[in-house]
């Protein structure tokens, strides 16, 4: 019988970001108090699971989300740069039409192609690197479960790719809440199930920035 392996893609918890910046890959953005609680809630949800590998984006908020899980299973956290946040030309700016960056004409040229997208890392490249990271996690935890801590856009684009859906989409339609799990189950190397849940849904969430 072909052994089953599940790779859970965990979005990091809420980030302390009172200025509402699109922080992307900028350093120094930590979890908020609620974000820490979310990370602990996820670790509790996994208590009876068969986790044998934990991988994480190199960003601080992802590593802080992985920490309670690593403590619970007494496992190291392996940093995988392929799990990092998507590149974005609006990084470091506020985003939106009001007082945000969309009000400034010099930024409009980055909005001409939402299908690629023209403002950041191409969806096809994003899906490819995330798929590669998942394969590594699947092989590391063969016959068991792995957790990969990443970010909203990379996780959701990988899900779209796995479900053979178009990669371009409206950010507000992403099913990838803070500290949520998008779980891919494989029989051998064949994907047999995609599931989604929110173990920390009961914890208050402050304002968030799309793609965080």
C-alpha positions in Angstrom: 0.0 0.0 0.0 1.4 3.4 -0.9 2.2 5.5 2.1 0.5 8.8 2.8 2.3 12.0 3.6 0.6 15.3 4.5 2.3 18.7 4.0 0.6 21.5 5.9 1.1 25.0 4.7 0.8 27.3 7.7 0.3 31.0 7.2 2.0 33.0 9.9 0.0 34.7 12.7 -1.0 38.4 12.9 1.9 40.9 12.6 2.5 44.0 14.7 2.1 46.6 11.9 0.3 49.7 13.3 1.4 51.8 10.2 -0.4 49.5 7.8 2.7 49.0 5.7 2.9 46.4 3.0 6.0 44.9 4.7 6.7 42.0 2.3 10.3 40.9 2.8 11.3 43.8 5.0 13.1 42.7 8.2 11.9 43.5 11.7 8.2 42.7 11.5 7.3 40.5 14.4 4.1 38.8 15.6 1.6 40.9 17.5 0.3 39.7 20.9 -2.6 38.1 19.1 -0.2 36.6 16.6 1.7 34.9 19.4 -1.6 33.4 20.7 -2.4 32.2 17.2 0.9 30.4 16.9 0.3 28.7 20.2 -3.2 27.7 19.2 -1.9 26.1 16.0 0.7 24.2 18.0 -2.1 22.9 20.3 -4.1 21.9 17.3 -1.2 19.7 16.1 -0.7 18.1 19.5 -2.0 14.6 18.4 -0.6 14.8 14.9 2.3 12.9 13.4 4.6 15.9 12.6 8.2 14.9 11.8 9.5 17.9 9.9 9.1 21.7 10.2 10.2 24.1 7.6 9.9 27.9 7.5 10.3 31.1 5.5 13.3 33.1 6.7 11.1 36.0 7.7 10.8 36.8 11.5 7.1 36.5 11.6 7.2 33.0 10.1 10.0 31.8 12.4 8.1 33.1 15.4 5.0 31.2 14.2 7.0 28.0 13.9 8.6 28.3 17.3 5.7 26.9 19.5 5.3 24.0 17.1 9.0 23.2 17.2 8.9 23.3 21.0 5.9 21.0 21.1 7.5 18.3 18.9 11.1 18.9 19.9 12.1 19.4 16.3 14.4 21.9 14.6 13.0 24.5 12.2 14.6 24.2 8.8 14.7 27.5 7.0 13.8 27.2 3.3 14.1 30.4 1.3 11.6 29.1 -1.2 8.8 29.7 1.4 9.5 33.4 1.6 6.9 36.1 0.9 6.3 37.1 -2.8 8.4 40.0 -4.1 6.3 43.2 -4.5 7.2 46.6 -6.0 4.9 48.3 -3.4 6.9 46.8 -0.5 7.5 49.5 2.3 4.5 51.6 1.2 0.9 51.9 2.3 -1.4 50.4 -0.3 -4.8 51.6 -1.5 -6.4 54.4 -3.4 -6.9 57.0 -0.5 -3.6 58.2 0.9 -1.9 55.0 -0.3 0.5 54.3 -3.2 -2.2 53.8 -5.8 -3.0 57.5 -5.7 0.5 58.4 -7.1 0.7 58.3 -11.0 4.3 57.0 -10.9 3.0 53.7 -9.6 0.3 53.2 -12.2 2.7 51.5 -14.7 3.1 48.6 -12.3 -0.6 47.9 -12.5 -1.0 47.3 -16.2 -1.0 43.4 -16.1 -2.9 41.8 -13.2 -2.5 38.4 -14.8 1.3 38.1 -14.4 1.2 40.3 -12.1 3.2 43.4 -13.3 3.7 44.6 -9.7 5.7 41.7 -8.4 6.9 38.1 -8.7 5.1 36.2 -11.5 2.5 33.8 -10.3 4.1 30.9 -12.3 7.5 31.4 -10.7 5.8 31.7 -7.3 3.9 28.4 -7.8 7.1 26.7 -9.0 9.3 27.6 -6.0 6.5 26.7 -3.6 5.9 23.4 -5.3 9.6 22.6 -5.0 9.6 23.5 -1.3 6.6 21.2 -0.7 8.3 18.3 -2.5 11.3 18.7 -0.2 9.0 18.7 2.9 7.1 15.7 1.6 10.4 13.8 1.2 11.6 14.8 4.6 8.4 13.6 6.3 7.7 10.6 4.1 4.8 8.6 5.6 4.2 11.3 8.3 3.3 15.0 8.3 5.4 18.2 7.6 4.6 21.8 8.4 5.8 24.6 6.1 5.3 28.1 7.5 4.9 30.7 4.8 2.8 33.6 3.7 -0.7 34.3 2.2 0.1 34.8 -1.4 2.6 32.0 -1.9 0.3 29.5 -0.1 -2.8 30.5 -2.0 -1.1 30.5 -5.4 0.3 27.0 -4.7 -3.2 25.9 -3.8 -4.6 27.3 -7.1 -1.8 25.5 -8.9 -2.5 22.2 -7.1 -6.2 22.4 -7.9 -5.5 23.3 -11.5 -7.2 26.6 -11.3 -6.1 29.9 -12.9 -3.4 31.6 -10.9 -4.5 35.2 -11.2 -7.2 36.3 -8.7 -8.5 39.1 -6.6 -6.6 39.4 -3.3 -9.9 39.7 -1.3 -11.0 36.3 -2.5 -8.1 34.3 -1.0 -9.0 31.6 1.4 -5.9 31.9 3.5 -6.6 33.5 6.9 -4.0 34.3 9.5 -2.5 31.2 11.1 -4.6 29.0 8.7 -3.6 25.6 7.3 -3.8 24.6 3.7 -3.0 20.8 3.8 -1.9 18.7 0.9 -2.1 15.0 1.3 -0.1 12.7 -1.0 -0.1 9.0 -1.7 3.5 8.5 -2.7 4.1 11.5 -5.0 0.4 11.8 -6.1 -1.7 14.6 -4.6 -5.0 13.1 -3.4 -6.5 15.8 -1.2 -6.4 19.5 -0.5 -7.9 20.7 2.7 -8.2 24.0 4.6 -8.9 25.0 8.2 -8.3 27.8 10.7 -7.2 26.5 14.1 -6.8 30.0 15.4 -10.1 31.4 14.1 -11.4 32.4 17.6 -8.5 34.8 18.3 -9.2 38.4 17.5 -7.5 39.7 14.4 -6.5 43.3 13.8 -6.2 45.0 10.3 -4.0 43.1 7.9 -2.4 43.9 4.6 -3.2 41.8 1.6 -0.4 39.4 0.6 1.2 39.5 4.1 
